[in-house]
Amino acid sequence: MTNALNFDIKPAGEISKIFLDHKISTFHEAANFVRNLPYRRNKNKFDLTSVFTDNCGTCSTKHALLKKLADENSQAELQLITGLFRMNSINTPKISAILDHSKLDYIPEAHNYLKWQNQILDFTTKSSKPFDFENDLIEEIEIQPEQIVDFKVAYHREYLTQWLIKQKLNLTLDQLWSIREHCIASLSTA
């Protein structure tokens, strides 16, 4: 994380205390800890501490956890972002077969990441890099950690509804969402 935000973690809130209990004392250490956790859905996405108890996370839970940590430590300039990007077989090779089978070039996917001083920080997996998706970004909005579940899903589904109309695809929203879920499931496999 060159030129990125770093700070010492103070026992300023629940999330900070859990990181400190895990002997993680700086934001860099926290980001590396999160990055190295497996990519997998959490049992309870509403409870950010589930990243610790489940020993895994998604782009949403991992980045919301880090945003909450920053907020507890008076680092409000760190932003939690939901970006819609064209998820395709180039930027996400594991979904190639699913897209081919569905006869889709891409699916607009909602991805959470952090921004600091206009720099994208992505800690989803060990190998995640902003370069993986930033050239395929469609739009992005700032959200708060408590918006990673209901708000993010509603925002994403509304975008997909409009996209289906514009693309004149012979799919319902539920069919497209099912294809998308299949893609996401394929990302959780080793």
C-alpha positions in Angstrom: 0.0 0.0 0.0 2.2 2.8 -1.2 1.1 6.3 -0.5 -1.9 5.0 1.4 -3.5 6.0 4.6 -2.0 4.5 7.8 -2.7 5.1 11.4 -2.2 3.5 14.8 -5.4 1.8 16.0 -6.7 3.2 19.3 -9.2 1.3 21.5 -11.9 3.7 20.3 -14.7 1.3 19.5 -15.8 -2.3 19.1 -14.1 -2.9 15.8 -10.8 -1.2 16.9 -10.8 -3.3 20.1 -11.3 -6.6 18.1 -8.3 -5.7 15.8 -6.2 -4.9 18.9 -7.2 -8.2 20.5 -5.9 -9.9 17.4 -2.5 -8.1 17.9 -3.2 -5.8 14.9 -2.2 -2.3 15.8 -2.1 -0.2 12.5 -4.4 0.3 9.6 -1.9 -1.3 7.2 -1.8 -4.4 9.4 -5.6 -4.5 9.5 -5.8 -4.1 5.7 -3.3 -6.9 5.2 -5.2 -9.1 7.6 -8.5 -8.6 5.8 -6.9 -9.0 2.3 -5.5 -12.4 3.3 -8.8 -13.8 4.5 -10.6 -16.1 2.1 -13.2 -14.5 -0.2 -16.5 -16.0 1.0 -19.9 -14.7 2.1 -20.4 -14.2 5.8 -23.2 -15.8 7.7 -24.4 -12.5 9.0 -23.5 -9.5 6.7 -25.2 -7.1 9.1 -22.6 -7.9 11.8 -19.2 -6.8 10.6 -17.5 -8.7 13.4 -18.5 -11.8 11.5 -15.4 -11.2 9.3 -13.5 -12.4 12.4 -15.8 -15.2 13.5 -16.3 -16.6 10.0 -12.6 -16.0 9.1 -13.6 -14.8 5.7 -15.4 -11.9 3.9 -16.6 -10.4 0.7 -15.8 -7.0 -0.8 -18.7 -5.6 1.1 -17.9 -6.9 4.6 -14.2 -6.6 4.4 -14.3 -2.9 3.2 -17.1 -1.9 5.5 -15.1 -3.3 8.4 -12.1 -1.3 7.5 -14.2 1.9 7.0 -15.7 1.3 10.4 -12.2 1.0 11.8 -11.2 4.2 10.2 -14.3 6.0 11.5 -13.6 4.8 15.0 -10.1 6.3 14.7 -11.2 9.7 13.4 -10.1 8.9 9.8 -13.3 10.1 8.2 -11.6 11.0 4.9 -11.5 7.2 4.0 -14.5 6.6 1.9 -16.5 3.4 1.4 -17.5 3.2 -2.3 -19.9 1.0 -4.2 -18.8 1.0 -7.8 -20.7 -0.6 -10.7 -18.4 -2.2 -13.2 -18.6 -4.4 -16.3 -17.7 -7.8 -14.8 -16.5 -9.8 -17.8 -14.3 -12.7 -18.7 -11.2 -10.5 -19.0 -11.4 -8.8 -15.5 -12.9 -11.9 -13.9 -11.7 -15.0 -15.8 -13.5 -17.4 -13.4 -16.9 -16.4 -14.8 -16.0 -16.9 -18.5 -18.0 -20.2 -18.9 -21.0 -18.7 -17.1 -21.1 -15.6 -19.3 -20.5 -17.7 -22.5 -23.4 -20.1 -21.5 -25.6 -17.1 -20.8 -24.6 -15.4 -24.0 -23.5 -12.2 -22.1 -20.4 -10.2 -22.7 -20.6 -8.8 -19.2 -22.8 -8.2 -16.2 -22.9 -4.9 -14.3 -21.6 -5.8 -10.9 -21.6 -3.8 -7.7 -18.2 -3.9 -6.0 -17.2 -2.3 -2.7 -13.8 -0.8 -2.1 -12.2 2.1 -0.3 -11.0 5.4 -1.6 -8.5 7.7 0.0 -7.3 10.9 -1.7 -8.9 9.7 -4.9 -6.9 6.5 -4.8 -8.8 3.2 -5.0 -7.9 0.7 -2.3 -9.1 -2.9 -2.8 -8.6 -5.5 -0.1 -11.0 -8.1 -1.4 -8.4 -10.8 -2.0 -4.7 -11.3 -1.8 -4.4 -10.5 -5.5 -7.1 -7.7 -5.8 -5.9 -4.6 -7.6 -7.8 -1.5 -8.7 -6.5 -2.2 -12.2 -8.7 -5.3 -12.2 -11.9 -3.2 -12.6 -11.2 0.5 -12.7 -11.1 0.7 -16.5 -14.5 -1.0 -16.5 -16.2 1.3 -13.9 -19.6 2.5 -15.0 -20.4 4.7 -11.9 -19.6 4.9 -8.2 -21.2 6.3 -5.1 -20.1 6.7 -1.5 -22.0 4.6 1.1 -21.8 4.0 4.8 -20.9 0.6 6.3 -24.6 -0.1 7.3 -25.6 0.3 3.6 -23.7 -2.8 2.3 -26.7 -5.1 2.5 -30.1 -3.7 1.7 -29.1 -0.4 0.1 -26.4 -2.0 -2.1 -28.7 -4.8 -3.3 -31.5 -2.3 -4.1 -29.1 0.0 -5.9 -27.7 -2.8 -7.9 -31.0 -4.4 -8.8 -32.4 -1.0 -9.9 -29.4 -0.5 -12.1 -29.8 -4.0 -13.6 -33.5 -3.3 -14.3 -32.6 -0.3 -16.4 -29.7 -2.0 -18.0 -31.9 -4.9 -19.1 -34.3 -2.4 -20.8 -31.5 -0.6 -22.5 -29.8 -3.8 -23.7 -33.1 -5.3 -24.9 -32.1 -8.6 -23.4 -34.6 -11.4 -23.3 -34.1 -12.0 -19.6 -36.0 -11.1 -16.4 -34.3 -9.3 -13.5 -34.6 -12.6 -11.5 -32.9 -14.6 -14.3 -30.1 -12.0 -14.6 -29.7 -12.0 -10.8 -29.5 -15.8 -10.8 -26.7 -15.7 -13.5 -24.9 -13.1 -11.4 -25.3 -15.2 -8.2 -23.8 -18.1 -10.1 -20.8 -15.9 -11.1 -20.3 -14.8 -7.5 -20.4 -18.4 -6.3 -17.7 -19.3 -8.8 -15.4 -16.6 -7.3 -15.6 -18.4 -3.9 -14.0 -21.5 -5.2 -10.3 -22.0 -5.0 
